[in-house]
Amino acid sequence: MEESATQLKPKDRRRSFFAFVGPWLIILGLGYWWVKRMEPPPPVMPPEYAQVKGARLMYRYECGRCHTVALPGMDGKMGPRLAGLRDKAYIEESLRYPGKQVKHGYINGMPSFDQLPAAEIKELVEYVSTL
């Protein structure tokens, strides 16, 4: 009995699978590397800010990766500047439900901080409203 020309031997099937999948794995790997390379580094908290209410949380939750804040190392460009926000209800809503009101010119890329303890939310709101 003759083998059909369309049937592939197991070794040939593996080779054709990797010939198809291999380049895609390389492309995905390069894409992941590029995104990680472009991600801003986390801000490093100077020791003198460790006890400053609000500022310590800004560093803990890495707000400066995306937002510009008047703190060392917090010069992110992906989100709006936090200085000048006075409406505490808006700040709290932005922390809990960031997609509800997105500032014009920015994407909805902020994660929700709704899981934070109420005391930390309050501390962040108070701090941001004083910037």
Phi and psi in degrees as a GROMACS rama.xvg file:
@    title "Ramachandran Plot"
@    xaxis  label "Phi"
@    yaxis  label "Psi"
@TYPE xy
-86.2707  147.505  GLU-2
-79.6797  141.038  GLU-3
-69.5052  147.256  SER-4
-69.214  -22.5718  ALA-5
-87.3783  -14.7655  THR-6
-78.2861  134.199  GLN-7
-103.896  142.648  LEU-8
-72.2497  155.946  LYS-9
-52.6618  -40.0083  PRO-10
-65.0092  -39.954  LYS-11
-69.2052  -36.4834  ASP-12
-61.9164  -44.3738  ARG-13
-61.5968  -42.9031  ARG-14
-63.3773  -42.2351  ARG-15
-70.4111  -33.543  SER-16
-62.7461  -49.3215  PHE-17
-70.4069  -27.7393  PHE-18
-67.0839  -31.4735  ALA-19
-83.7823  -47.1871  PHE-20
-79.8565  -34.4304  VAL-21
-51.189  -52.7548  GLY-22
-61.3257  -34.9977  PRO-23
-67.3477  -37.8541  TRP-24
-64.0881  -38.857  LEU-25
-65.12  -44.9091  ILE-26
-62.1661  -45.0095  ILE-27
-63.4272  -40.3683  LEU-28
-63.5468  -42.6232  GLY-29
-65.8272  -38.208  LEU-30
-63.6841  -43.3753  GLY-31
-62.456  -44.8496  TYR-32
-60.1298  -43.3767  TRP-33
-64.7489  -44.5345  TRP-34
-62.5834  -44.7471  VAL-35
-64.1585  -35.8433  LYS-36
-67.6864  -34.8156  ARG-37
-83.8256  -15.4488  MET-38
-69.1052  131.409  GLU-39
-66.0379  147.888  PRO-40
-71.511  154.428  PRO-41
-68.3999  142.003  PRO-42
-68.262  141.906  PRO-43
-99.7537  125.157  VAL-44
-78.4956  123.005  MET-45
-65.5596  145.121  PRO-46
-54.5357  -32.6859  PRO-47
-68.6483  -12.896  GLU-48
-96.1885  -1.41604  TYR-49
-61.3028  -28.9842  ALA-50
-107.939  3.40238  GLN-51
-80.6886  115.417  VAL-52
-56.8907  136.531  LYS-53
87.2238  -54.3505  GLY-54
-62.6859  -39.916  ALA-55
-61.1863  -36.5717  ARG-56
-74.8992  -32.5273  LEU-57
-60.1164  -39.6735  MET-58
-73.699  -42.2425  TYR-59
-59.124  -42.7777  ARG-60
-95.7954  10.0938  TYR-61
55.7632  42.6561  GLU-62
-60.1993  -31.5027  CYS-63
-73.2866  -6.0195  GLY-64
-65.5879  -34.0147  ARG-65
-114.588  -31.8767  CYS-66
-106.584  149.001  HIS-67
-89.9933  125.156  THR-68
-133.885  150.023  VAL-69
-78.1639  58.3099  ALA-70
-135.672  149.512  LEU-71
-56.7923  128.964  PRO-72
81.9223  1.36604  GLY-73
-106.027  81.5274  MET-74
-133.093  43.9602  ASP-75
-65.6537  152.656  GLY-76
-117.246  -4.24795  LYS-77
-79.7892  -29.5956  MET-78
-114.399  168.484  GLY-79
-69.3693  157.76  PRO-80
-61.9615  144.668  ARG-81
-94.4012  -12.1438  LEU-82
-67.585  139.897  ALA-83
92.0857  -4.03087  GLY-84
-79.0952  119.094  LEU-85
-114.161  -21.1495  ARG-86
-76.6185  101.628  ASP-87
-63.9053  -34.3046  LYS-88
-64.7876  -40.194  ALA-89
-65.7421  -41.9612  TYR-90
-62.9657  -45.3993  ILE-91
-63.8966  -43.072  GLU-92
-61.4008  -38.8278  GLU-93
-66.1904  -33.0864  SER-94
-73.0009  -42.1122  LEU-95
-81.1725  -42.6486  ARG-96
-132.143  73.8802  TYR-97
-63.0626  -22.508  PRO-98
-84.4097  -5.18538  GLY-99
-68.1421  -43.473  LYS-100
-134.97  100.661  GLN-101
-95.5797  127.516  VAL-102
-63.5338  137.583  LYS-103
-56.037  132.326  HIS-104
96.8195  -2.6733  GLY-105
-124.142  153.518  TYR-106
-90.4345  162.578  ILE-107
-84.7982  80.5356  ASN-108
-114.201  1.32897  GLY-109
-81.1379  133.896  MET-110
-75.7326  158.76  PRO-111
-79.535  139.241  SER-112
-111.181  25.3726  PHE-113
-62.2543  -23.8606  ASP-114
-79.558  -8.21443  GLN-115
-68.4579  152.232  LEU-116
-60.8501  147.963  PRO-117
-56.8111  -35.486  ALA-118
-64.7812  -37.7125  ALA-119
-71.6197  -39.8064  GLU-120
-58.7025  -46.7798  ILE-121
-61.3235  -43.6152  LYS-122
-61.7908  -43.5631  GLU-123
-64.792  -43.8839  LEU-124
-60.7582  -45.9793  VAL-125
-60.2818  -44.4596  GLU-126
-66.1516  -49.2818  TYR-127
-62.3313  -35.5206  VAL-128
-69.6555  -13.6771  SER-129
-97.1373  -6.04564  THR-130
